């Protein structure tokens, strides 16, 4: 009788168990789908936010996200790994000896955040013994950037207690005037049309319209790598022919310093030359022996310039001169005086703009000067 009853109930039991597992399957699938759907919704919302305004928020998000992960790793990491026996040993005196070494949490993103300082302009109080050059080096900026932002010149003096505004990156901070556009501002600070993109890409510049990049009158924007210049006034150099022709010359193959002074602007992608400044001026020397192939006023911004062909695929250019002391076709020896330092053309102070070219390619003078 019992066997008959069990035999009759077995199919029902199997059916109930199958139904139970089917329910579990449907329930889990439903729950997992809901979790996945919520995750996708959150992800899509986040991506939409990062894509808005041409990705304006993407870089800050990555930067601060990285900083957040670093903070968690530094604060929580020691607790997570404190119980691990793999990296620790107990000495015979019962003192715990750790073999673990802290990770290097330095990242390129964190470095960029540090350099940008969140786009903040800070005020530096000049300390005892500080110079504009040392302050610029401290903040990783070019001397010119500090001079321009604080309306100073190369001859300006600073003293302890003075306040200087320090920009987050090299360039110019510009107050927008009525009718100005990013293109007119870029042109004003020596950026061509393709380089104006740096104004848009700088994450802390804001626009009334992120599609047309409309600016508000009176707002400040940063022009990264912008160069502040004064209006070029054609000043024809005095014709002072004092250096005689050297006759037959041969280039040595190495270059001497063409002027005495300090480097105010080095070789960069937008300034492929050295600027050597000296408030008292001084003589300009031929960096190597060669033939003078061009002299006179250059309207493109060089002002009074001299170009020397050294006959070994190298050419040097000397710009912003006040006096030219050689003529075209003349041959000069290495170290001969060819002119006097000046402030002509697109120049903000007395200095020499010096270029080295090889087959029309501009090279870093710092790799050649001795």
C-alpha positions as CSV (number, residue, x, y, z in Angstrom):
1,X,0.0,0.0,0.0
2,X,2.9,2.3,0.9
3,X,4.7,1.5,-2.3
4,X,1.7,2.3,-4.4
5,X,1.2,5.6,-2.6
6,X,4.9,6.6,-3.1
7,X,4.7,5.6,-6.7
8,X,1.7,7.8,-7.3
9,X,3.3,10.8,-5.6
10,X,6.8,10.6,-7.2
11,X,5.8,12.3,-10.5
12,X,4.2,15.1,-8.5
13,X,7.3,15.5,-6.4
14,X,9.5,15.7,-9.5
15,X,7.1,18.2,-11.0
16,X,7.2,20.4,-7.9
17,X,11.1,20.3,-7.7
18,X,11.3,21.2,-11.4
19,X,8.9,24.0,-10.9
20,X,11.0,25.3,-7.9
21,X,14.2,25.3,-9.9
22,X,12.4,27.0,-12.8
23,X,11.2,29.7,-10.4
24,X,14.7,30.2,-9.1
25,X,16.1,30.5,-12.6
26,X,13.4,33.1,-13.6
27,X,13.9,35.0,-10.4
28,X,17.7,35.2,-10.7
29,X,17.5,36.1,-14.3
30,X,15.1,38.9,-13.5
31,X,17.1,40.3,-10.6
32,X,20.4,40.1,-12.6
33,X,18.8,41.8,-15.5
34,X,17.5,44.6,-13.3
35,X,21.0,45.1,-11.8
36,X,22.6,45.1,-15.2
37,X,20.0,47.5,-16.5
38,X,20.7,49.9,-13.7
39,X,24.4,49.7,-14.2
40,X,24.0,50.4,-18.0
41,X,21.7,53.4,-17.2
42,X,24.3,54.8,-14.8
43,X,27.1,54.2,-17.3
44,X,25.1,55.9,-20.1
45,X,24.3,58.9,-17.9
46,X,28.0,59.2,-17.0
47,X,29.2,58.9,-20.6
48,X,26.6,61.5,-21.7
49,X,27.9,63.9,-19.0
50,X,31.5,63.4,-20.1
51,X,30.6,64.0,-23.8
52,X,28.7,67.2,-23.1
53,X,30.4,70.4,-24.1
54,X,32.9,68.6,-26.3
55,X,34.3,66.5,-23.5
56,X,35.0,69.5,-21.3
57,X,34.4,67.5,-18.1
58,X,36.3,64.3,-19.2
59,X,39.7,65.4,-18.2
60,X,38.7,66.8,-14.8
61,X,36.7,63.6,-14.1
62,X,39.7,61.4,-14.9
63,X,42.1,63.6,-12.9
64,X,39.9,63.7,-9.8
65,X,38.9,60.1,-10.2
66,X,42.6,59.1,-10.2
67,X,43.2,61.3,-7.1
68,X,40.3,59.6,-5.4
69,X,41.7,56.1,-6.1
70,X,45.1,57.2,-4.9
71,X,43.6,58.6,-1.7
72,X,41.7,55.3,-1.1
73,X,44.8,53.2,-1.8
74,X,46.9,55.3,0.6
75,X,44.3,55.4,3.4
76,X,42.7,51.9,3.1
77,X,45.6,50.0,1.7
78,X,47.6,49.6,4.9
79,X,44.5,48.1,6.7
80,X,43.8,45.7,3.8
81,X,47.3,44.3,3.7
82,X,48.1,44.6,7.5
83,X,46.9,41.0,8.1
84,X,49.0,39.5,5.4
85,X,51.7,37.1,6.5
86,X,53.4,36.9,3.2
87,X,55.2,40.3,3.4
88,X,55.9,40.2,7.2
89,X,58.0,38.2,9.5
90,X,58.1,38.1,13.3
91,X,61.6,38.5,14.7
92,X,62.8,36.5,17.6
93,X,62.1,39.3,20.0
94,X,58.5,39.4,18.9
95,X,58.8,42.6,16.9
96,X,56.9,42.6,13.6
97,X,59.3,43.2,10.7
98,X,57.6,44.3,7.5
99,X,59.0,43.5,4.1
100,X,56.3,45.5,2.3
101,X,57.3,48.5,0.4
102,X,54.9,51.3,-0.5
103,X,53.7,51.5,-4.0
104,X,54.5,54.5,-6.2
105,X,51.2,56.1,-6.7
106,X,52.6,58.8,-9.0
107,X,50.6,59.1,-12.3
108,X,50.7,61.4,-15.3
109,X,47.2,62.5,-14.6
110,X,48.0,63.4,-11.0
111,X,51.0,65.4,-12.3
112,X,48.9,67.3,-14.7
113,X,46.4,68.2,-11.9
114,X,49.3,69.4,-9.8
115,X,50.7,71.5,-12.6
116,X,47.3,73.0,-13.5
117,X,46.5,73.6,-9.8
118,X,42.8,73.4,-10.8
119,X,43.3,76.5,-13.0
120,X,43.8,78.6,-9.9
121,X,45.9,81.8,-10.0
122,X,47.8,82.0,-6.8
123,X,49.5,84.9,-5.1
124,X,53.2,84.6,-4.3
125,X,54.8,86.7,-1.6
126,X,58.3,87.5,-2.6
127,X,60.8,86.2,0.0
128,X,64.3,87.3,0.9
129,X,66.8,86.6,-1.9
130,X,64.2,85.6,-4.4
131,X,64.3,86.8,-8.0
132,X,61.8,86.5,-10.8
133,X,63.9,83.8,-12.4
134,X,64.0,81.7,-9.2
135,X,60.3,82.2,-8.7
136,X,59.6,81.1,-12.3
137,X,61.8,78.0,-11.7
138,X,59.9,77.2,-8.5
139,X,56.6,77.1,-10.3
140,X,57.8,75.5,-13.5
141,X,57.0,78.6,-15.6
142,X,58.8,80.8,-18.1
143,X,60.1,84.1,-16.8
144,X,58.1,85.9,-19.5
145,X,54.8,84.4,-18.1
146,X,55.4,86.1,-14.7
147,X,56.5,89.4,-16.3
148,X,53.5,89.6,-18.5
149,X,50.9,88.7,-15.8
150,X,52.3,91.2,-13.4
151,X,53.0,94.0,-15.9
152,X,56.7,93.9,-15.3
153,X,59.7,94.3,-17.7
154,X,63.1,92.6,-17.8
155,X,64.5,95.6,-15.9
156,X,61.9,95.6,-13.1
157,X,63.1,95.0,-9.6
158,X,61.2,93.0,-6.9
159,X,61.7,93.2,-3.2
160,X,60.6,91.0,-0.2
161,X,56.9,91.4,0.5
162,X,55.9,92.1,-3.0
163,X,52.9,90.1,-4.3
164,X,53.1,88.3,-7.7
165,X,50.2,86.6,-9.5
166,X,51.3,83.1,-10.6
167,X,49.4,81.5,-13.5
168,X,48.9,77.7,-13.6
169,X,50.7,77.3,-17.0
170,X,52.9,79.3,-19.4
171,X,51.0,81.8,-21.5
172,X,49.0,85.0,-21.2
173,X,45.8,85.7,-19.2
174,X,43.6,87.9,-21.3
175,X,40.6,90.1,-20.4
176,X,38.0,89.9,-23.2
177,X,37.1,93.1,-25.0
178,X,33.9,93.8,-26.9
179,X,33.9,92.1,-30.3
180,X,36.8,89.8,-29.6
181,X,36.8,86.1,-30.6
182,X,39.1,83.2,-29.8
183,X,40.6,83.7,-33.2
184,X,41.4,87.4,-32.8
185,X,42.7,86.8,-29.3
186,X,44.9,83.9,-30.6
187,X,46.3,86.1,-33.4
188,X,47.0,88.9,-30.8
189,X,49.2,86.5,-28.9
190,X,51.1,84.9,-31.9
191,X,48.9,81.8,-32.3
192,X,47.9,80.9,-35.9
193,X,44.4,79.6,-36.7
194,X,45.4,75.9,-36.0
195,X,47.0,76.7,-32.7
196,X,43.9,78.6,-31.4
197,X,42.6,75.1,-30.5
198,X,44.7,75.3,-27.3
199,X,42.4,78.0,-26.0
200,X,39.4,75.7,-26.4
201,X,41.1,72.7,-25.0
202,X,42.3,74.4,-21.8
203,X,39.8,72.8,-19.4
204,X,39.3,76.0,-17.2
205,X,38.3,78.4,-20.0
206,X,34.5,78.9,-20.1
207,X,32.3,80.0,-23.0
208,X,28.8,81.4,-23.4
209,X,28.3,78.9,-26.1
210,X,30.3,75.7,-26.2
211,X,29.6,75.2,-29.9
212,X,30.5,78.6,-31.2
213,X,32.9,79.5,-28.3
214,X,31.3,82.8,-27.7
215,X,33.0,85.0,-25.1
216,X,31.6,87.4,-22.6
217,X,33.0,90.9,-22.5
218,X,35.1,91.4,-19.4
219,X,35.7,87.7,-18.7
220,X,39.3,86.4,-18.4
221,X,40.5,83.5,-20.5
222,X,43.9,81.7,-20.5
223,X,45.9,81.6,-23.7
224,X,48.3,78.7,-23.2
225,X,51.7,79.3,-24.9
226,X,50.5,82.8,-25.9
227,X,53.3,85.4,-26.5
228,X,52.7,89.0,-25.4
229,X,54.3,91.3,-27.9
230,X,54.3,95.0,-28.6
231,X,53.4,96.5,-31.9
232,X,56.3,96.3,-34.3
233,X,57.7,99.7,-35.2
234,X,60.0,99.5,-38.3
235,X,63.3,100.8,-37.1
236,X,65.8,100.6,-39.9
237,X,69.2,99.7,-38.5
238,X,72.0,102.3,-38.9
239,X,74.4,101.3,-41.6
240,X,77.6,100.8,-39.6
241,X,80.0,98.8,-41.6
242,X,82.8,98.2,-39.1
243,X,83.6,94.5,-39.5
244,X,85.9,93.9,-42.5
245,X,85.5,91.0,-44.8
246,X,87.3,87.9,-43.5
247,X,88.3,86.6,-46.9
248,X,88.3,82.8,-47.3
249,X,86.6,81.1,-44.3
250,X,85.7,77.6,-43.3
251,X,83.2,76.7,-40.6
252,X,84.6,75.1,-37.5
253,X,81.4,73.0,-37.1
254,X,80.6,74.1,-33.5
255,X,78.9,77.3,-32.4
256,X,79.9,79.9,-29.8
257,X,77.4,81.9,-27.8
258,X,76.4,84.8,-30.1
259,X,75.6,87.2,-27.2
260,X,76.1,87.7,-23.5
261,X,73.0,87.8,-21.2
262,X,70.4,85.4,-19.8
263,X,68.1,83.1,-21.6
264,X,64.6,84.4,-21.2
265,X,62.9,82.0,-23.5
266,X,64.2,78.6,-24.6
267,X,63.5,76.2,-27.4
268,X,59.9,75.1,-27.6
269,X,57.5,73.8,-30.2
270,X,56.1,77.3,-30.7
271,X,59.4,79.1,-30.3
272,X,62.2,77.2,-32.0
273,X,65.0,79.5,-31.0
274,X,66.8,81.0,-28.0
275,X,66.1,84.5,-26.7
276,X,69.2,85.9,-25.0
277,X,68.4,89.2,-23.1
278,X,70.7,91.9,-21.8
279,X,69.2,95.2,-20.7
280,X,72.4,97.0,-21.6
281,X,72.5,95.5,-25.0
282,X,75.9,94.4,-26.3
283,X,77.6,93.0,-29.4
284,X,76.3,90.1,-31.5
285,X,78.9,87.6,-32.6
286,X,78.9,85.2,-35.5
287,X,78.4,81.8,-34.0
288,X,80.6,80.2,-36.6
289,X,82.5,81.2,-39.7
290,X,80.4,81.7,-42.9
291,X,79.0,84.1,-45.5
292,X,76.3,86.7,-44.7
293,X,73.4,85.9,-47.1
294,X,70.8,88.3,-45.8
295,X,70.6,91.5,-43.7
296,X,68.1,94.3,-43.1
297,X,64.5,94.8,-41.9
298,X,62.2,91.8,-41.8
299,X,58.4,92.7,-41.6
300,X,57.4,89.2,-40.4
301,X,58.5,90.1,-36.8
302,X,62.2,89.5,-36.8
303,X,62.9,93.3,-37.1
304,X,66.5,93.9,-38.1
305,X,68.1,90.6,-38.8
306,X,71.3,88.9,-40.1
307,X,71.4,85.4,-41.7
308,X,74.7,83.6,-42.1
309,X,75.3,80.5,-44.2
310,X,78.1,78.4,-42.8
311,X,78.6,76.2,-45.9
312,X,78.1,72.9,-44.1
313,X,74.2,72.7,-44.3
314,X,73.9,75.0,-41.2
315,X,72.4,78.5,-41.2
316,X,72.1,80.9,-38.2
317,X,69.7,83.8,-37.9
318,X,70.1,86.8,-35.5
319,X,67.0,89.0,-35.0
320,X,65.8,92.2,-33.3
321,X,69.1,94.0,-33.8
322,X,69.5,97.7,-33.3
323,X,72.6,98.0,-35.4
324,X,73.8,95.8,-38.3
325,X,77.6,95.9,-38.8
326,X,78.0,93.6,-41.9
327,X,76.6,93.5,-45.4
328,X,75.2,90.8,-47.7
329,X,77.9,88.7,-49.3
330,X,80.5,89.5,-46.7
331,X,82.4,86.6,-45.1
332,X,82.9,86.5,-41.3
333,X,85.0,84.5,-38.9
334,X,83.7,82.7,-35.9
335,X,83.3,85.3,-33.1
336,X,83.4,88.4,-35.3
337,X,81.1,91.2,-34.3
338,X,78.2,91.4,-36.8
339,X,75.8,93.8,-35.0
340,X,74.3,95.1,-31.7
341,X,71.5,93.7,-29.6
342,X,68.2,95.6,-29.9
343,X,64.5,95.7,-29.5
344,X,63.1,95.9,-33.1
345,X,60.3,94.0,-34.7
346,X,57.9,91.9,-32.5
347,X,59.9,92.3,-29.4
348,X,59.1,93.1,-25.8
349,X,62.6,94.1,-24.7
350,X,66.2,94.3,-25.6
351,X,67.3,90.8,-26.6
352,X,68.7,88.6,-29.4
353,X,66.5,86.0,-31.1
354,X,68.9,83.3,-32.2
355,X,68.1,80.4,-34.6
356,X,70.1,77.4,-35.9
357,X,68.8,75.7,-39.1
358,X,69.9,72.6,-40.9
359,X,68.4,72.1,-44.3
360,X,65.6,74.5,-43.4
361,X,64.8,72.6,-40.2
362,X,64.9,74.6,-37.0
363,X,67.1,72.9,-34.3
364,X,67.5,73.4,-30.6
365,X,70.4,75.8,-30.1
366,X,71.0,74.3,-26.6
367,X,72.4,71.2,-28.3
368,X,75.0,73.1,-30.2
369,X,76.2,76.2,-28.2
370,X,79.5,75.8,-26.3
